[in-house]
Amino acid sequence: MTKKHIILILLLSLVSTLLVQWNLTRAILLDDYLKKPNIVYENNDEQYYLSLISESAKGRGSIGNPFLKEWSEQPYLYVPLNVQFVGFVQRTLHFDVKAVSILFDYGAVYILMMMIFILFALIFRYHLFGYLGSIGYIFLPRMFDIWKRPISPQVNFIPLFVFFYFYFSKISFWKRELGMAFAVGAMFYTYPYHWTFVLAFLVLSDAQTFYQNRKILTQYFYKYLVMAIISIGYILNFYYIHNLYYYMESMGRIGALASRMPAGYYTQALIVGFLIIYFAMRLFDKTRGMLCNCDTDFNKIILGLCAGLVVLNQQFVTGMQLEFNTHYLPVILLFVVFYISALFFILWQNVIGKNKNIVLVCALILTLSLAIISVRNETRVYPQPFSDKNIPNTFLVYNWLQKNNITNEIIYAPDDMANDIPIYTGNYVVFSELARLQLMPTSDLFNRFKYFDITNTTITNDLIGRQRDVFGIFYTARMQKDAIRDRIKSLFVNNTIVRKNISDYIPRDFNNIRMMRQTISIKDFEKYLDTYNTKYIIYKTSDRNSLYNKINGSIVFESIEYTIKQR
């Protein structure tokens, strides 16, 4: 890599980072975001990851459930290395949640942008099409929306790109093999969707190499041995949690479903379409000898697409469907962009005269269009900045808890605060919709939900809409699978009923919650709070004449919107 390429990659990475973080940069420059309260602009996914980071920042060796104290000591279901790293940074630098979020929003994203540009430049030998491919991947609408999200991808993607760097590098055999082995080993503790994809990719790649040269089997063996040794901790944890009686129902809540039906139909159709084009090109090249220069790297790209088909269809072997198969999409899209960039590059290499410029212009138009669409969509959703007049009232509650050094307590909190309390105060809650993503029995979630935010009529009246808070996507996934099966059946059997109503799948006991919430007594509610050792309850001040007012305890904080009562 020449000095010119280094400077270009550094500059392109900087510009890409600033565009990815357009809203954050604008808030910092125009709205004094840095001087505003310790609140992060967030979505549901960010809340989950930030809660894990806050739990890790306490110095916890194991990260169980960051929302529910009783389950906080459980072995990890979500692999912890990435979270522990960010938590360590926060703890070491004495940063609050907002500061560590900003640090990784710029620092981690900048590193990722550099790694993407380096990877494409490596594959395409520092040609212009490599840089265009990098920009295309970064600014794909699907990808552009996730770069700002903590942990995944800001930390998870680093070992993935390290792996591909070693895989495509022209370095010595052992450096390459050991580099890949350690990168895959790290993935066992960062992101299961990455190591499963990469293992499928490696097996296909090594099988092809072994077919061509059977003498290298022993050399490749050591790579897998290193991976196996590094993964021992992951395997032991998996063995332990697999034997817990609530393991399968925990997995069911986050998307594991006993099924052998196909998944990711549109993604698979995309891959198959590209594979058909590739083999048609090979056939054309063999018979007419003019179109494609299908070099080794292009063959590797094809293997990546094939690995995508393998992981999207693993349920045919395992019998376990991962409903969140869309988590494979970022790495599959990486190979899709590799593929499209390679086609442009090959076409450019093989056309003559002025047609070369036509190919280049088409690639430029496609890349710039993606960038413009993504950046324009980002500017349209610029959030309302915090000001002295519109500081969320929830912050006043968090601030009071922080100033009074209230931590590691269990708090009964309303729906709009339950996800945030573990993040900003270091406390736990009686119930949070995000608690379902961790290892615990569904029955406990069910019992906690019964009297959660009892004055919130939206919850009481729309139980079907809130069933995911308890059961995750288990019943939704079952309904969708049955609907697909019934549609296929209807092609052959007349009068087949296609089931679409989620209420037919929800347990009857769940629907009975509505009656329980409407008839709850103070004795029932007190018993509920005692069951979970609840020390503080937070409720809307407008609910002062409700059941909350009858709870034994003293009011320690009161604002226009919220009241805190200490039991």
C-alpha positions in Angstrom: 0.0 0.0 0.0 1.5 3.3 -1.1 1.4 6.6 0.8 -1.1 7.9 -1.7 -3.5 5.0 -1.0 -3.1 5.4 2.8 -4.0 9.1 2.7 -7.0 8.4 0.4 -8.3 5.7 2.7 -7.9 7.9 5.8 -9.8 10.7 4.1 -12.5 8.6 2.6 -13.0 6.9 6.0 -13.3 10.3 7.8 -15.9 11.6 5.3 -17.9 8.3 5.5 -17.9 8.4 9.3 -19.2 12.0 9.3 -21.9 11.2 6.9 -22.9 8.1 8.8 -23.1 10.2 12.0 -24.8 13.1 10.2 -27.5 13.5 12.9 -25.1 13.2 15.8 -22.6 15.6 14.2 -25.3 18.1 13.5 -26.6 17.8 17.1 -23.1 18.4 18.5 -22.4 21.4 16.2 -25.8 23.1 16.2 -27.6 22.0 19.3 -24.9 21.9 22.0 -25.6 18.2 22.3 -22.5 17.6 24.4 -23.8 20.0 27.1 -27.2 18.4 27.2 -28.3 15.7 29.8 -26.8 12.2 29.9 -29.4 10.9 27.4 -28.5 9.1 24.2 -30.6 9.2 21.0 -31.6 5.6 20.8 -33.9 3.0 19.4 -35.0 -0.3 20.8 -31.9 -2.1 19.7 -29.6 0.5 21.2 -31.4 0.3 24.5 -30.6 -3.4 24.7 -27.0 -3.0 23.9 -26.5 0.0 26.2 -28.1 -1.9 29.1 -25.5 -4.7 28.6 -22.7 -2.1 28.5 -23.9 -0.5 31.7 -24.1 -3.8 33.4 -20.5 -4.6 32.3 -19.3 -1.2 33.4 -20.2 -2.3 37.0 -17.2 -4.7 36.7 -19.4 -7.8 36.5 -17.5 -10.8 35.3 -20.6 -12.4 33.9 -23.4 -10.6 32.2 -26.7 -12.2 32.7 -30.0 -10.2 32.6 -29.2 -6.5 32.9 -32.9 -5.7 33.6 -33.9 -8.2 36.3 -31.7 -8.5 39.4 -32.8 -12.1 40.2 -31.5 -13.3 36.8 -28.5 -11.0 36.5 -26.1 -13.8 37.7 -27.2 -16.2 35.0 -24.6 -17.5 32.5 -24.5 -15.4 29.3 -26.9 -16.1 26.4 -25.5 -13.1 24.5 -21.7 -13.6 24.0 -19.9 -11.1 26.2 -16.5 -10.2 24.7 -17.6 -7.2 22.8 -19.8 -5.9 25.7 -17.0 -6.5 28.2 -14.6 -4.5 26.0 -16.9 -1.4 25.8 -17.8 -1.7 29.5 -14.1 -1.8 30.3 -13.5 1.3 28.3 -16.3 3.1 30.0 -15.2 2.0 33.5 -11.5 2.8 32.8 -12.1 6.2 31.4 -14.8 7.0 34.0 -17.2 7.9 31.1 -21.0 8.0 31.4 -23.2 6.2 28.9 -23.5 9.2 26.6 -19.7 9.8 26.5 -18.8 6.2 25.7 -21.6 6.1 23.1 -20.1 9.2 21.3 -16.6 7.7 21.6 -17.6 4.5 19.8 -20.0 6.3 17.4 -17.0 8.1 15.9 -14.0 6.0 16.9 -15.4 2.5 16.2 -17.2 3.6 13.1 -14.0 5.2 11.7 -12.1 2.0 12.3 -14.8 0.0 10.5 -14.8 2.4 7.5 -11.0 2.1 7.2 -11.3 -1.7 7.4 -13.9 -1.8 4.6 -11.8 0.5 2.4 -8.7 -1.6 3.0 -10.5 -4.9 2.4 -11.9 -3.7 -1.0 -8.7 -2.1 -2.0 -6.9 -5.4 -1.2 -9.3 -7.5 -3.2 -9.3 -5.1 -6.2 -5.6 -4.3 -6.0 -6.2 -0.6 -5.1 -8.2 0.0 -8.3 -10.9 2.6 -8.5 -13.6 -0.1 -8.6 -12.4 -1.3 -5.1 -13.0 2.2 -3.7 -16.4 2.5 -5.4 -17.3 -0.9 -4.0 -16.4 0.2 -0.5 -18.6 3.3 -0.8 -21.4 1.2 -2.2 -21.3 -1.2 0.7 -21.1 1.5 3.4 -24.0 3.5 1.9 -26.3 0.6 1.1 -29.6 1.8 2.8 -29.7 -1.5 4.7 -26.1 -1.0 6.0 -26.1 2.8 6.4 -28.8 2.5 9.0 -26.9 0.2 11.3 -23.3 1.6 11.4 -24.3 4.0 14.2 -25.6 1.2 16.4 -23.4 0.2 19.4 -21.9 -3.2 19.8 -23.4 -4.6 16.6 -21.9 -3.7 14.3 -19.5 -1.2 15.9 -17.5 -3.9 17.7 -18.9 -7.2 16.3 -17.7 -6.5 12.8 -14.1 -5.9 13.6 -13.0 -9.6 13.9 -15.1 -10.3 10.8 -13.2 -7.8 8.7 -9.9 -8.9 10.3 -10.7 -12.5 9.1 -11.4 -11.4 5.6 -8.2 -9.3 5.6 -6.1 -12.4 6.3 -8.2 -14.5 3.9 -7.6 -12.2 0.9 -4.1 -11.1 1.8 -1.1 -12.3 -0.1 1.0 -13.1 3.0 2.8 -16.2 4.1 0.7 -19.3 4.6 1.1 -19.6 8.4 0.5 -15.9 9.1 -2.6 -16.2 7.0 -3.9 -19.4 8.6 -3.2 -18.3 12.2 -4.6 -14.8 11.6 -7.9 -16.4 10.3 -7.9 -18.9 13.2 -7.6 -16.2 15.9 -10.2 -14.0 14.2 -12.7 -16.8 14.1 -11.9 -17.6 17.7 -12.8 -14.0 18.7 -16.1 -14.3 16.8 -17.2 -17.2 19.1 -17.3 -14.5 21.8 -18.8 -11.7 19.8 -21.4 -12.7 17.3 -22.8 -16.2 16.4 -24.0 -15.2 13.0 -20.5 -14.3 12.0 -18.6 -17.4 13.1 -21.3 -19.7 11.7 -21.1 -17.9 8.3 -17.3 -17.8 8.3 -17.0 -21.5 9.2 -19.3 -22.4 6.3 -17.2 -20.2 4.1 -13.9 -21.7 5.3 -15.1 -25.3 4.9 -16.2 -24.6 1.3 -13.0 -22.8 0.5 -10.7 -25.4 2.0 -12.7 -28.2 0.4 -12.1 -26.6 -3.0 -8.4 -26.2 -2.3 -8.2 -29.8 -1.0 -9.9 -31.1 -4.1 -7.2 -29.3 -6.2 -4.3 -30.4 -3.9 -4.8 -33.2 -1.4 -1.4 -32.8 0.2 -2.3 -29.7 2.2 -4.9 -31.3 4.5 -2.5 -31.6 7.4 -1.5 -27.9 7.2 -5.2 -26.8 7.3 -5.8 -29.0 10.3 -3.9 -26.8 12.6 -6.1 -23.8 11.8 -9.2 -25.7 12.9 -7.3 -27.0 16.0 -6.6 -23.4 17.1 -10.2 -22.4 16.5 -11.4 -25.3 18.6 -9.0 -24.5 21.5 -10.1 -20.9 21.6 -13.8 -21.8 21.5 -13.6 -24.1 24.6 -15.0 -21.4 26.9 -17.9 -20.8 24.5 -18.6 -24.6 24.2 -18.6 -25.1 27.9 -21.0 -22.3 28.5 -23.2 -23.6 25.7 -23.2 -27.0 27.2 -24.2 -25.6 30.6 -27.1 -23.4 29.4 -28.3 -26.1 27.0 -29.1 -28.3 30.0 -31.2 -25.6 31.7 -34.9 -26.4 31.5 -35.7 -22.9 30.3 -33.0 -22.8 27.6 -35.2 -23.8 24.7 -38.0 -21.4 25.6 -35.4 -18.6 26.0 -34.1 -19.4 22.5 -37.7 -19.5 21.2 -38.3 -16.0 22.4 -35.4 -14.6 20.4 -36.2 -16.5 17.3 -35.2 -20.2 17.4 -38.0 -22.4 16.1 -38.1 -26.1 15.6 -38.6 -26.2 11.8 -37.1 -27.5 8.6 -38.9 -25.0 6.4 -36.9 -22.7 4.1 -36.0 -19.2 5.3 -34.8 -15.9 3.9 -36.6 -16.4 0.6 -35.7 -13.0 -0.9 -32.1 -13.2 0.1 -31.8 -16.8 -1.2 -33.4 -15.7 -4.5 -30.9 -12.9 -4.8 -28.0 -15.3 -4.2 -29.3 -17.9 -6.7 -29.8 -15.2 -9.3 -26.2 -14.0 -9.0 -24.9 -17.6 -9.1 -26.9 -18.3 -12.3 -25.4 -15.2 -13.9 -21.9 -16.3 -12.8 -22.2 -19.8 -14.3 -23.8 -18.4 -17.4 -20.8 -16.1 -17.7 -18.4 -19.1 -17.3 -20.2 -21.0 -19.9 -20.1 -18.0 -22.3 -16.4 -17.6 -21.6 -15.7 -21.2 -22.4 -17.7 -21.3 -25.6 -17.0 -17.8 -27.1 -13.8 -16.8 -25.3 -14.3 -13.1 -24.9 -16.2 -12.0 -21.8 -14.8 -12.8 -18.3 -11.6 -13.1 -16.5 -12.8 -15.2 -13.6 -9.7 -15.0 -11.4 -9.2 -16.7 -8.0 -10.7 -13.8 -6.0 -13.9 -14.0 -8.0 -14.1 -17.6 -7.3 -13.7 -16.8 -3.6 -16.6 -14.3 -3.9 -18.8 -17.1 -5.3 -17.9 -19.3 -2.4 -19.0 -16.5 0.0 -22.4 -16.5 -1.8 -22.6 -20.2 -1.5 -21.8 -20.0 2.2 -24.8 -17.6 2.5 -27.0 -20.4 1.0 -25.6 -22.9 3.5 -26.3 -20.8 6.7 -29.7 -19.8 5.5 -30.6 -23.5 5.1 -28.9 -25.0 8.1 -32.3 -25.9 9.6 -32.6 -28.8 7.1 -29.8 -30.5 9.0 -30.2 -29.0 12.6 -34.0 -28.9 12.6 -33.7 -25.5 14.3 -34.7 -22.4 12.3 -33.2 -19.0 13.3 -36.0 -16.5 12.6 -33.5 -13.7 12.8 -31.7 -15.0 9.7 -31.6 -11.4 8.5 -28.6 -11.1 10.9 -26.7 -12.9 8.1 -27.7 -10.2 5.6 -24.8 -7.7 6.3 -22.1 -10.3 5.6 -24.1 -11.7 2.6 -24.5 -8.2 1.3 -20.7 -7.8 1.6 -20.2 -10.6 -0.9 -23.0 -9.2 -3.1 -21.2 -5.9 -3.3 -17.9 -7.8 -3.9 -19.7 -9.6 -6.7 -21.2 -6.5 -8.4 -17.9 -4.6 -8.1 -16.0 -7.6 -9.6 -18.5 -7.7 -12.5 -17.9 -4.0 -13.2 -14.1 -4.5 -12.9 -14.1 -7.5 -15.2 -16.3 -5.8 -17.7 -14.1 -2.7 -17.6 -11.0 -4.9 -18.2 -12.5 -6.6 -21.2 -14.2 -3.8 -23.2 -12.3 -1.8 -25.7 -12.0 2.0 -26.3 -14.6 4.5 -25.2 -16.8 1.7 -23.7 -14.4 1.6 -20.8 -15.6 5.1 -19.8 -19.2 4.0 -20.1 -18.6 1.2 -17.6 -16.9 3.5 -15.2 -19.7 6.1 -15.4 -22.3 3.5 -14.7 -20.4 2.4 -11.6 -20.1 6.0 -10.5 -23.8 6.7 -11.0 -24.8 3.6 -9.0 -22.4 4.3 -6.2 -23.3 8.0 -5.9 -27.0 7.2 -6.1 -26.8 4.9 -3.1 -24.8 7.5 -1.1 -27.3 10.3 -1.9 -30.3 8.2 -1.0 -28.9 7.1 2.3 -27.6 10.6 3.4 -30.9 12.2 2.3 -32.9 9.7 4.3 -30.7 10.4 7.3 -31.2 14.2 7.1 -35.0 13.7 6.9 -35.1 11.9 10.3 -33.0 14.5 12.1 -34.3 14.2 15.7 -35.6 17.0 17.9 -32.6 18.1 19.9 -32.7 18.4 23.6 -33.0 21.9 24.9 -33.6 23.4 28.3 -37.3 23.4 27.5 -37.7 19.9 26.1 -35.5 17.8 28.3 -37.3 14.5 28.7 -39.1 14.4 32.1 -37.7 10.9 32.5 -34.3 12.4 32.8 -35.4 14.3 36.0 -36.1 10.9 37.5 -32.8 9.4 36.4 -31.0 12.4 37.7 -32.6 12.1 41.1 -31.7 8.4 41.4 -28.1 9.2 40.4 -27.7 12.1 42.8 -29.0 10.1 45.7 -26.6 7.2 44.9 -29.4 4.7 44.4 -28.0 1.7 42.5 -28.6 -2.0 42.3 -32.1 -1.6 43.6 -35.3 -3.1 42.1 -37.7 -0.4 40.8 -41.3 -0.7 39.6 -41.3 1.6 36.6 -43.8 2.6 33.9 -43.5 1.4 30.3 -41.7 4.4 29.0 -38.9 4.1 31.6 -38.4 0.4 32.2 -35.9 -0.1 29.4 -33.8 3.0 30.3 -33.5 2.7 34.1 -30.7 0.0 33.9 -28.9 2.1 31.4 -28.8 5.5 33.1 -29.1 4.6 36.8 -27.5 1.2 37.4 -30.7 -0.2 38.9 -33.0 -3.0 38.0 -36.7 -3.1 37.2 -39.5 -5.5 37.9 -40.3 -5.9 34.2 -38.9 -4.8 30.9 -39.9 -5.9 27.4 -36.2 -6.4 26.7 -35.7 -8.8 29.5 -37.1 -11.5 27.2 -33.9 -11.5 25.2 -32.0 -13.1 28.1 -31.9 -16.5 29.7 -34.9 -17.1 32.0 -38.2 -18.9 32.2 -41.1 -17.5 30.2 -43.4 -18.2 33.2 -41.4 -15.7 35.2 -41.8 -13.1 32.5 -45.5 -13.9 32.3 -45.9 -13.3 36.1 -43.9 -10.1 36.0 -46.0 -8.7 33.1 -49.3 -9.3 34.9 -49.3 -6.1 36.9 -46.7 -4.2 34.9 -47.7 -0.5 34.6 -51.2 -1.2 35.8 -52.7 2.2 35.0 -51.5 2.0 31.4 -54.8 1.3 29.6 -52.9 0.8 26.3 -51.3 -2.3 27.7 -54.5 -3.6 29.3 -56.6 -3.1 26.1 -54.0 -4.3 23.6 -52.6 -7.5 25.1 -52.3 -9.2 21.7 -50.1 -6.3 20.6 -47.9 -6.7 23.7 -47.6 -10.5 23.6 -44.1 -10.1 22.1 -43.0 -8.5 25.4 -43.4 -11.9 27.1 -43.1 -14.6 24.4 -40.8 -12.8 22.0 -41.4 -13.8 18.4 -42.1 -17.5 19.2 -45.8 -17.4 18.5 -45.5 -14.9 15.7 -43.0 -17.2 14.0 -45.2 -20.3 14.5 -48.1 -18.4 12.9 -46.0 -17.4 9.9 -44.7 -20.9 9.4 -48.2 -22.4 9.6 -49.4 -19.7 7.1 -46.7 -20.5 4.6 -47.3 -24.3 5.0 -51.1 -23.8 4.5 -50.5 -21.7 1.4 -48.4 -24.4 -0.1 -51.0 -27.0 0.9 -53.7 -24.9 -0.7 -52.1 -25.3 -4.1 -52.9 -29.0 -3.9 -55.9 -29.2 -1.5 -59.1 -27.2 -2.1 -60.7 -25.2 0.8 -57.5 -25.0 2.8 -57.8 -22.5 5.6 -54.7 -20.2 5.9 -54.3 -19.2 9.6 -53.3 -15.6 10.1 -54.7 -14.7 13.5 -52.0 -14.4 16.2 -54.7 -14.6 18.9 -55.3 -18.2 18.1 -51.7 -19.0 19.1 -51.5 -17.0 22.4 -52.1 -19.0 25.6 -55.5 -18.4 27.2 -53.9 -17.5 30.5 -52.3 -14.5 28.8 -55.6 -13.1 27.7 -56.9 -13.5 31.3 -54.4 -10.8 32.3 -56.9 -8.1 31.2 -59.4 -9.2 33.8 -56.7 -9.5 36.5 -55.5 -6.0 35.9 -59.0 -4.6 36.0 -59.8 -6.2 39.3 -56.5 -6.0 41.1 -56.6 -5.1 44.9 -54.1 -3.3 47.0 -53.3 -6.6 48.7 -52.6 -8.3 45.3 -50.4 -5.4 44.2 -48.4 -5.3 47.5 -47.8 -9.1 47.2 -46.7 -8.6 43.7 -44.1 -5.9 44.7 -42.9 -8.0 47.6 -42.4 -11.0 45.4 -39.7 -9.1 43.5 -38.3 -7.2 46.5 -39.3 -3.9 45.0 -38.0 -0.9 46.9 -39.1 2.0 44.7 -42.1 2.5 42.5 -42.3 5.2 39.8 -45.6 6.3 38.4 -47.3 9.1 36.6 -48.1 12.0 38.9 -51.5 12.1 37.3 -52.1 8.7 38.8 -51.8 9.9 42.4 -55.3 8.9 43.2 -54.9 5.4 41.8 -53.8 2.2 43.4 -50.2 3.6 43.7 -51.4 6.1 46.3 -52.4 3.3 48.6 -49.0 1.6 48.6 -47.3 1.9 52.0 -44.3 4.2 51.7 -43.2 7.8 51.4 -42.9 10.1 48.4 -39.2 11.0 47.9 -39.5 12.7 44.5 -42.3 14.5 42.6 -42.4 16.4 39.4 -45.1 17.5 37.0 -45.1 14.1 35.2 -43.5 11.5 37.6 -43.5 10.5 41.3 -41.2 8.2 43.1 -42.3 6.4 46.2 -40.0 4.5 48.5 -41.5 1.4 50.2 
